[in-house]
């Protein structure tokens, strides 16, 4: 199997500070990383500090409207070699929403694609 584990679930939020506080102090998750994805979008990754496991990615940005059907933005899956996985998925006719692999400020790589019902899925290769 190519997917190693569920990486995280991306959730759209309206206020990053309020949501970080909730996920830390109400749910008991640890803030593992936080940075700006670009000029308009902030990201926060929360999970278990001891293991380093990310559970939730909070996404906050002024250009990110909430869809009527919910706040879940995407489901991410960890892979060992993102380039290899992209090649494999292209061979089975998976279409990616962007052609280039993106790299986060922390060095992790990702790319988005759609599932059979239009759900947004992500291949995620953690930083080395």
C-alpha positions as CSV (number, residue, x, y, z in Angstrom):
1,X,0.0,0.0,0.0
2,X,1.3,3.4,-0.9
3,X,-0.5,5.5,1.8
4,X,1.2,5.1,5.1
5,X,-1.3,6.8,7.4
6,X,-3.9,9.5,7.7
7,X,-1.8,12.6,7.9
8,X,-4.4,15.1,9.1
9,X,-7.8,16.7,8.4
10,X,-7.8,20.3,7.2
11,X,-10.5,22.5,8.8
12,X,-11.4,26.0,7.7
13,X,-11.7,28.4,10.6
14,X,-12.7,32.0,10.9
15,X,-10.3,33.0,13.7
16,X,-7.0,31.1,14.1
17,X,-6.4,32.3,17.6
18,X,-9.8,31.2,18.9
19,X,-9.6,27.9,17.1
20,X,-6.0,27.2,18.4
21,X,-7.3,28.0,21.9
22,X,-10.2,25.6,21.5
23,X,-8.2,22.7,20.1
24,X,-5.5,23.1,22.8
25,X,-7.6,23.9,25.9
26,X,-10.9,22.1,25.2
27,X,-9.7,19.1,23.2
28,X,-6.2,18.8,24.7
29,X,-4.2,18.8,21.5
30,X,-0.8,20.4,21.3
31,X,0.2,23.2,18.9
32,X,2.9,21.5,16.8
33,X,3.6,24.2,14.1
34,X,2.2,27.4,12.9
35,X,3.1,29.7,10.0
36,X,1.7,31.7,7.1
37,X,1.0,29.8,3.9
38,X,1.0,33.0,2.0
39,X,0.1,36.7,2.5
40,X,-3.6,35.9,3.2
41,X,-3.7,32.5,4.8
42,X,-2.4,31.2,8.2
43,X,-2.0,27.6,9.1
44,X,-1.7,25.8,12.5
45,X,-1.0,22.1,13.0
46,X,-2.3,20.5,16.2
47,X,-1.9,17.0,17.5
48,X,0.2,15.0,19.9
49,X,3.6,16.6,20.9
50,X,5.1,13.3,22.2
51,X,4.6,11.5,18.9
52,X,4.7,14.5,16.6
53,X,1.5,13.2,15.0
54,X,-0.6,15.9,13.4
55,X,-4.3,15.4,13.7
56,X,-5.9,18.7,12.6
57,X,-4.6,21.5,10.3
58,X,-6.5,24.8,10.9
59,X,-6.7,27.0,7.8
60,X,-7.6,30.7,8.2
61,X,-7.6,33.2,5.5
62,X,-9.6,36.2,4.3
63,X,-9.9,34.6,0.8
64,X,-11.3,31.3,2.0
65,X,-15.1,31.3,2.2
66,X,-16.8,28.5,4.1
67,X,-18.8,26.1,1.9
68,X,-22.4,25.5,2.9
69,X,-21.9,21.8,3.4
70,X,-19.2,22.1,6.1
71,X,-15.8,23.3,7.2
72,X,-13.7,20.3,6.3
73,X,-11.3,21.4,3.6
74,X,-9.4,18.2,2.8
75,X,-8.2,14.9,4.0
76,X,-4.4,14.3,3.8
77,X,-2.5,11.0,3.5
78,X,1.2,10.6,4.4
79,X,3.4,9.1,1.6
80,X,7.1,8.3,1.6
81,X,7.8,9.6,-1.9
82,X,5.4,12.2,-3.3
83,X,6.8,12.2,-6.8
84,X,6.5,8.4,-7.1
85,X,2.9,8.5,-5.8
86,X,2.0,11.3,-8.3
87,X,3.4,9.2,-11.1
88,X,1.4,6.1,-9.9
89,X,-1.8,8.0,-9.5
90,X,-1.5,9.7,-12.9
91,X,-1.3,6.2,-14.5
92,X,-4.7,5.4,-13.0
93,X,-6.2,8.6,-14.4
94,X,-6.2,10.7,-11.2
95,X,-6.3,14.4,-12.0
96,X,-4.5,16.8,-9.7
97,X,-6.0,20.2,-8.9
98,X,-2.5,21.8,-9.3
99,X,0.3,20.5,-11.5
100,X,3.2,21.5,-9.3
101,X,4.1,20.1,-5.9
102,X,3.9,22.8,-3.2
103,X,6.4,23.1,-0.4
104,X,5.5,24.5,3.0
105,X,7.7,26.8,5.0
106,X,8.8,23.8,7.2
107,X,9.9,21.8,4.1
108,X,7.0,19.4,3.9
109,X,5.6,18.8,0.4
110,X,2.0,18.4,-0.8
111,X,-0.3,18.2,-3.7
112,X,-4.1,18.1,-4.0
113,X,-6.4,15.9,-6.1
114,X,-10.1,15.0,-6.2
115,X,-11.8,11.8,-5.1
116,X,-14.6,10.2,-7.1
117,X,-17.3,12.4,-5.5
118,X,-15.2,15.6,-5.8
119,X,-13.8,15.4,-2.3
120,X,-10.4,17.2,-1.9
121,X,-7.6,14.8,-1.0
122,X,-3.9,15.5,-0.4
123,X,-0.7,13.6,-0.7
124,X,1.6,14.8,2.0
125,X,5.3,14.1,2.4
126,X,6.7,15.3,5.7
127,X,10.0,17.2,5.8
128,X,13.0,14.9,5.9
